[in-house]
Amino acid sequence: MASEPSAGRKLARLKQRASSQAAMNILLYNPDNEVTHNFMPHLWMFLLKSLTPAGHNVFLVDGNAQPLNEKELVQYLREKRIELAGIGAMTRMVAKAYRMADAVRAEGIPVVMGGPHVTEVPNEPLGRDGGPRHTDAVALGEADQTWPRIVADAERGCLQEVYAPVDSAGKEIKPSLDDYPAIPWDRMDLDQFNLIRYFPKLARQALERAGMMWSSFHVVPIESGRGCPYGCEFCTVTGFFGDSIRFRSNQSVVDELLLLKSLEKRRKGRIAVFFVDDNFAINPKRTKSLLREIIARDARIPWIAQISMNLLRDEELVSLIAASGGQWIFMGLESVEPENLKSVSKGFNKPEEYKAVLERLARHGLYAITSFIFGMDSDRPGVAERTLEAMRSWPPVLPVFGQLTPYPATPLYDKLAAAGRLSRPKHWLDFKPFVMAFTPQRITIDQVSVELKHAWGSSYSAAANAQVLKQLEASPLRDRLIHFFARLAFRGIYFPQMKRREWVRPLFENRRPILRLVMEILAMKFKSLLGGVSNDGQVTTAPAPPSGIAHSQSGKASPPALGSPE
């Protein structure tokens, strides 16, 4: 049961704030998902900090780097004398977000919650649906314009219950990105997201011997645009951001890349960028223009982006991706069976073209992260093996697998609810990773769980890793090292790998390929000492594994919505 703050304590805080002109201490908080690590910060927190009116102190706590419980968060609130808390969370994290919000409100501190989940079901956090109340206010939609007003109202002690970006006629306003704020990454604390600290000792030693170990390695989120016109049935993005695409100027994006590049040089580390646009190349003409400017201004930095496979038929686009620093492309392939894709309004994916698209990327030295969804209505037992069989003819990829999840307010959710097929209508309040919330037509929930386990186990087994290294044997050693250790990390999306001791098994099972890589490193170093060769190849940057399976192309996108899209 959510605990309401005492009336006296809350009234005292409001009176004190209303009569004070001092700066507020504001907390922006995003919970961890309690299942996996996400090695990339949430963009919305940094962006809202940049949009906060001058004169206030903003503190950021990202649960992925600082996983706190209620007691620890309350201690933090007291130490920092927090007076307003903004909390955002994706659907799979919202149960913990509610618990943490309850703890904050019990201290008499007002809470504002936002993001796609809160936007989709605002009555839930406000306690209007018969459940407990978790927040004082909700910020609906994109918060670029409403956040400064929220802060001003909180400063006066008069928060409204609902903030929405609408005009005088009540029509929703989608903010332009023309005046996108400059995020001062050079003044942000990124040390907590240093991936090097998560590397097993053996991996660090191998990379050091290959001359690839940096003092720090960060994956930084950048958005260049918002919106998606595709409207896939299971996806929240079109409903939240709209089907009209809005872009930042090329100059704004390139300036941000140059800032990160200079920061990388000063810190003698490595920074990679994740473009969190739901579909980075949705307007190929604009994307090519941006990539050419990145090249012309020497703003190249290793980057990752989400791009639909149908857009990667364009040879010129793929060439520019590689030339501008692109390293990995996340593609929502979803299924190898056309009837499945049609059933979720993603018929523009053509399974017969997957291999050709992946081979085109490989020819340009690009690698793919490919997502698949099991549990669609046309799926039958054996779907995992059919998917794996198709993958065996492709260049090496980093596959991720998840179950079809009905997020609230999506066409999929509404369809299943109308048909009475939801077995757990509020599955997010009892989040169970890799467990379905409805029963597909041709396969059971338990069978889907078996298929997922088979897909993950087969894709990231020691034998599979060895096969990938064999496929890449003509590639530079650095490429193979990065790909191998990325595979070990991606294994942790499904299998427990949150603690150091949980790395023992995968490292032991992969001892032979690890030994071969180490021996190759030593041989290369020996030849280098004799003047025979230098370290081979160009560095390719390993992607940070996703924090979970978000079944849309949105991945980790985190614009200023007090949360991330699903």
Secondary structure, DSSP 4 states (H G I P E B T S, - for coil): -PPPPPHHHHHHHHHHHHT--SPPEEEEEE---SSS---S--HHHHHHHHHSPTT-EEEEEETTTS---HHHHHHHHHHHT--EEEEE--GGGHHHHHHHHHHHHHTT--EEEESHHHHH-TTTTTTTTSS----SEEE-S--TTHHHHHHHHHHHT---SEE--B-TTS-B-PPPSTTPPPP-GGGS--GGG-GGGGS-HHHHHHHHHTT---S-EEEEEE-SEE--S---TT-SHHHHH-SS-EE--HHHHHHHHHHHHHHHHHHTSEEEEEE--TTTTSSHHHHHHHHHHHHHTT----EEEE--GGGGG-HHHHHHHHHTTEEEEEEEEE-S-HHHHHHTT-TT--GGGHHHHHHHHHHTT-EEEEEEEE--TT--TTHHHHHHHHHTTSSPEEEEEEE----TTSHHHHHHHHTT-BSSTTGGGG--TT--SB--SSS-HHHHHHHHHHHHHHHTSHHHHHHHHHHTTTS-HHHHHHHHHHHHHHHTTTS--SSGGGGHHHHHHTHHHHHHHHHHHHHHHHHHHTTS----S---PPPPPPSS--SSTTTT---BTTB---
